[in-house]
């Protein structure tokens, strides 16, 4: 692949991640967006529709994952890295969504900080931020 095309595609995919973040209020149902922007440690959990919030959180995770997998493949052009990434994203989703569901159903003020961080892993491309340097380091050592 031509280097210029690779950089254009990387810029495009990173741009998509930025657009998802920028339009999050318009694209996704998430009562926790405003909740966590306020002084959430001292207020009650917002009213929410559990199925709807889980569905939109899953949709956002899938969108971020798909874009992140494209970025990882463009960076490394290695199918084994892509397969491992898919495995990491799949296992992470199962663990995180179960924890997220627990916190949505059983909101307790003392758990808000942990809930906030679990939610961040689901709605933001944090796993990509962890995997890119890890794969790069592995490539340098290999």
C-alpha positions in Angstrom: 0.0 0.0 0.0 1.2 3.4 -0.9 2.4 5.4 2.2 0.3 8.4 1.2 -2.9 6.3 1.0 -2.0 4.7 4.3 -1.7 8.1 6.0 -4.9 9.4 4.4 -6.8 6.3 5.6 -5.4 6.6 9.1 -6.4 10.3 9.2 -9.8 9.3 8.0 -10.3 6.6 10.6 -9.0 8.7 13.5 -11.3 11.5 12.2 -14.3 9.1 12.5 -13.4 8.4 16.1 -13.3 12.1 16.7 -16.7 12.6 15.0 -18.2 9.8 17.2 -17.0 11.7 20.2 -18.1 15.1 18.9 -21.6 14.0 18.0 -22.1 11.7 20.9 -25.1 13.7 22.3 -26.9 13.5 18.9 -26.0 9.9 18.0 -26.5 7.9 21.3 -28.9 7.7 24.1 -26.7 8.1 27.2 -28.1 9.8 30.3 -24.7 9.3 31.9 -23.1 11.9 29.6 -24.5 14.8 31.6 -24.5 12.9 34.9 -20.7 12.4 34.8 -20.1 16.0 33.7 -21.6 17.2 36.9 -20.6 16.6 40.5 -21.8 13.0 40.2 -20.3 11.7 43.4 -22.9 13.6 45.4 -26.1 13.1 43.3 -28.4 10.2 42.6 -28.1 8.2 39.4 -30.1 9.6 36.5 -33.4 8.0 35.3 -32.6 5.6 32.4 -34.1 2.9 30.2 -31.8 0.0 30.9 -32.3 -1.8 27.5 -31.9 1.4 25.6 -28.7 2.5 27.4 -27.1 -1.0 27.0 -28.1 -1.1 23.3 -26.6 2.4 22.6 -23.5 1.7 24.6 -23.0 -1.6 22.7 -23.6 0.2 19.4 -20.9 2.8 20.3 -18.5 0.1 21.4 -19.0 -1.7 18.1 -18.5 1.5 16.0 -15.3 2.3 18.0 -14.1 -1.3 17.7 -14.6 -1.5 14.0 -12.8 1.7 13.4 -10.0 0.8 15.9 -9.5 -2.6 14.1 -9.1 -0.8 10.8 -6.5 1.5 12.4 -4.6 -1.4 13.9 -4.6 -3.3 10.6 -3.4 -0.2 8.7 -0.6 0.3 11.2 0.7 -3.2 11.3 -0.6 -5.0 8.1 -0.6 -8.3 10.0 -3.6 -10.6 10.2 -2.3 -12.3 13.4 -2.3 -8.9 15.1 -5.8 -8.2 13.8 -7.0 -11.6 15.1 -5.5 -11.1 18.5 -7.1 -7.6 18.6 -10.5 -9.0 17.8 -10.1 -11.5 20.6 -9.1 -8.7 23.0 -12.0 -6.6 22.0 -14.5 -9.5 22.3 -13.4 -10.6 25.7 -13.2 -7.0 26.9 -16.7 -6.4 25.8 -18.1 -9.4 27.6 -16.4 -8.5 30.8 -17.1 -4.7 30.6 -20.7 -4.9 29.6 -21.5 -7.3 32.4 -19.9 -4.9 34.9 -21.6 -2.0 33.3 -25.0 -3.7 33.4 -24.5 -4.4 37.1 -23.8 -0.7 37.8 -26.7 0.5 35.7 -29.1 -1.8 37.5 -27.6 -1.3 41.0 -26.4 2.3 41.2 -24.6 3.2 44.4 -22.8 6.4 45.1 -19.8 4.6 46.4 -19.4 2.7 43.1 -19.8 5.8 40.8 -16.1 6.3 40.2 -15.6 2.6 39.2 -18.7 2.8 37.0 -17.4 5.9 35.4 -14.1 4.2 34.4 -15.8 1.0 33.2 -18.1 3.1 31.0 -15.1 5.0 29.6 -13.6 1.7 28.3 -16.9 1.0 26.6 -17.6 4.3 25.0 -14.1 5.6 24.2 -11.3 3.9 22.1 -9.1 3.4 25.2 -8.3 -0.2 24.2 -6.8 1.2 20.9 -4.6 3.5 22.9 -3.4 0.5 24.9 -2.9 -1.9 21.9 -1.1 0.4 19.5 2.0 0.9 21.7 1.9 -2.7 22.9 2.0 -4.1 19.3 4.6 -1.6 18.3 6.8 -2.6 21.2 6.2 -6.3 20.3 7.2 -5.6 16.7 10.4 -3.9 17.8 11.3 -6.8 20.1 10.4 -9.4 17.5 
